[in-house]
Amino acid sequence: MKRTLGILLFVLGGVADAAEDPLAQISALLEAPSSLQGEFVQTTVVQVLNAPLVSRGRFYVDRARGVSWHVEHPLESVTVFSPDGGSSSAGVNWIGGMLHAAFLGDLAALERTFVVSAQVRGPQWSLALTPRSDALSRYLQRIDLRGGTTIEAVEVTDPNGDHIQIEFAGVESLAELPPEIQSEFDLGH
């Protein structure tokens, strides 16, 4: 009887620990569809400029293929990021892998590249990511993410104080990406 009680307390203790682990709580809150889409507003503050740069557009995420980032205003451009962080634009590879992992709730992937600090308050959560490698920390000081069932905002700060704030809206799950978006992944746009 004591042994059974001991095993039961051990198991229940493990369940309680998992329930209190913020990363496990965030993973449980995040919806992880095979594909999703949404809109973004990206505000970039560069210390040497008098005004922030604001761009708007749409994004598409596919679990197996990556992220397609469509800037529609003020100029049109498309960048396709593979899940491993590769991209069709040099110099921004790490952000695609981070967005892909975060949108799909793959927090273990984030932990491979970043030291992760997490907080959960009811249905809302926040993550602070700091680079593990010296090479990445030369270009990136910190990434802050916040959300609920999906990411609502990302802020990227670099060591010289410049930062990018991205607000997401209209995020919705898709059964599959539209054919024209699927072809972007095939072409490596």
ZAMARGU-4260 file (C-alpha; in steps of 0.2 Angstrom, whole numbers, plus 5000, padded with zeros to 4 digits):
<rodrens>
0) 5000/5000/5000 | 5014/5012/5004 | 5023/5008/4988 | 5007/5011/4978 | 5004/5028/4987
5) 5023/5032/4984 | 5021/5029/4966 | 5005/5039/4965 | 5013/5054/4973 | 5028/5053/4962
10) 5017/5052/4946 | 5006/5066/4952 | 5021/5077/4957 | 5028/5075/4939 | 5011/5080/4932
15) 5011/5095/4944 | 5028/5100/4938 | 5023/5099/4920 | 5008/5109/4923 | 5019/5123/4931
20) 5032/5123/4918 | 5029/5138/4908 | 5035/5131/4891 | 5024/5116/4893 | 5009/5128/4897
25) 5013/5139/4881 | 5015/5123/4870 | 4997/5118/4877 | 4990/5135/4873 | 4997/5137/4855
30) 4987/5130/4841 | 4998/5120/4830 | 4990/5118/4813 | 4998/5111/4798 | 4996/5128/4789
35) 4991/5146/4793 | 4990/5163/4787 | 4989/5181/4794 | 4993/5199/4792 | 5007/5209/4800
40) 5013/5227/4803 | 5031/5228/4805 | 5039/5244/4813 | 5058/5246/4812 | 5066/5259/4822
45) 5084/5263/4817 | 5094/5274/4828 | 5101/5285/4814 | 5084/5288/4806 | 5072/5302/4812
50) 5056/5291/4809 | 5052/5273/4810 | 5050/5262/4794 | 5033/5254/4793 | 5028/5240/4782
55) 5013/5229/4780 | 5009/5213/4772 | 5004/5194/4774 | 5012/5179/4780 | 5010/5160/4777
60) 5016/5146/4787 | 5017/5128/4782 | 5023/5115/4795 | 5034/5105/4783 | 5039/5119/4771
65) 5042/5135/4781 | 5037/5153/4781 | 5032/5164/4766 | 5033/5183/4771 | 5024/5195/4759
70) 5028/5213/4761 | 5014/5223/4752 | 5017/5241/4757 | 5027/5252/4755 | 5036/5241/4742
75) 5032/5223/4737 | 5043/5209/4741 | 5042/5190/4745 | 5055/5181/4756 | 5053/5162/4759
80) 5061/5154/4774 | 5064/5135/4776 | 5060/5127/4793 | 5079/5125/4796 | 5082/5144/4795
85) 5087/5145/4776 | 5080/5159/4766 | 5079/5167/4749 | 5086/5183/4756 | 5104/5183/4763
90) 5107/5189/4781 | 5090/5185/4788 | 5090/5166/4789 | 5088/5165/4808 | 5072/5174/4809
95) 5063/5162/4797 | 5068/5147/4808 | 5062/5157/4824 | 5045/5162/4816 | 5042/5144/4810
100) 5046/5136/4827 | 5036/5149/4836 | 5020/5149/4826 | 5020/5130/4826 | 5024/5129/4845
105) 5040/5120/4843 | 5048/5128/4858 | 5062/5114/4859 | 5068/5121/4842 | 5069/5138/4850
110) 5079/5132/4865 | 5092/5125/4853 | 5097/5142/4847 | 5091/5153/4862 | 5090/5154/4880
115) 5072/5155/4884 | 5063/5163/4898 | 5044/5161/4899 | 5029/5168/4908 | 5011/5163/4907
120) 4997/5173/4914 | 4980/5165/4911 | 4978/5162/4892 | 4992/5174/4888 | 5011/5171/4887
125) 5027/5179/4884 | 5044/5172/4879 | 5061/5181/4880 | 5074/5173/4869 | 5093/5177/4870
130) 5106/5170/4858 | 5116/5155/4864 | 5130/5158/4852 | 5142/5173/4852 | 5141/5174/4833
135) 5122/5177/4834 | 5123/5189/4849 | 5134/5200/4838 | 5118/5204/4828 | 5104/5200/4840
140) 5102/5205/4858 | 5085/5199/4862 | 5068/5193/4855 | 5052/5195/4864 | 5037/5186/4859
145) 5019/5187/4866 | 5003/5178/4862 | 4989/5167/4867 | 4983/5153/4855 | 4995/5160/4842
150) 5009/5173/4842 | 5002/5191/4843 | 5018/5201/4843 | 5037/5199/4841 | 5050/5212/4845
155) 5068/5210/4840 | 5082/5221/4847 | 5099/5221/4841 | 5115/5226/4851 | 5115/5244/4845
160) 5097/5248/4851 | 5089/5246/4834 | 5073/5236/4835 | 5059/5228/4825 | 5041/5227/4831
165) 5029/5215/4822 | 5011/5214/4826 | 5001/5200/4819 | 4982/5200/4816 | 4969/5189/4807
170) 4979/5173/4810 | 4969/5158/4805 | 4972/5140/4802 | 4971/5133/4784 | 4968/5115/4778
175) 4982/5119/4765 | 4991/5134/4758 | 4984/5142/4742 | 4992/5134/4726 | 5001/5151/4722
180) 5009/5151/4739 | 5014/5132/4738 | 5023/5136/4722 | 5034/5149/4731 | 5041/5135/4742
185) 5044/5125/4726 | 5053/5140/4718 | 5063/5145/4733 | 5056/5163/4729
</rodrens>
